[in-house]
């Protein structure tokens, strides 16, 4: 029997990260700064309580999620499907550095809004497919009506494309700063509803 009440999902981007700013940070392992933790906590204070948490396995999401789950006695699932896009050879590089290393590939990546993958990186199509599959699988489980997903800007853009038919160009024109938040209502049998963005 399907729930007759909507599931409300708060999707939170990680906060400020240790390391170089404005780089392709996909599969890399940096953690949060104290400011990043405070940014996330401030947003969650507006939307708590939650029934469960899911998190990307990457350190900048998982460490905060594990602490928050423990502090609030919440079940936590660590789901690789919600990891950031893998930028391959461009991990840790700025866009200018990537363009200098691979000018043709970078031009194709930029012009296609990621449809052409970075060298040894993940295609946008594969990224979107794993996000969509993971999202629908997670929603099928009876885990409560107020859920928290801690993830990355790329995953948030992927959800906007998959659930709300944003084009890649539209999704990449949306600012998703540190600790950006989108809230989605899901009622079985109905189209998802975007409650708020940032």
Secondary structure, 3 states (H helix, E strand, C coil): CCCCCCEEEEEEECCCECCCCCECCCCCCCCECHHHHHHHHHHHHHHCCCCEEEECCCHHHHHHHHHHHHHCCCEEEECHHHCCCCCHHHCCCEHHHHHHHCHHHHHHHHHCCCCCCCCCCCCHHHHHHHHHHHHHHHHHCCCCCEEEEEECHHHHHHHHHHHHCCCHHHHCCCCCCCCCEEEEEECCCCCCEEEEEC
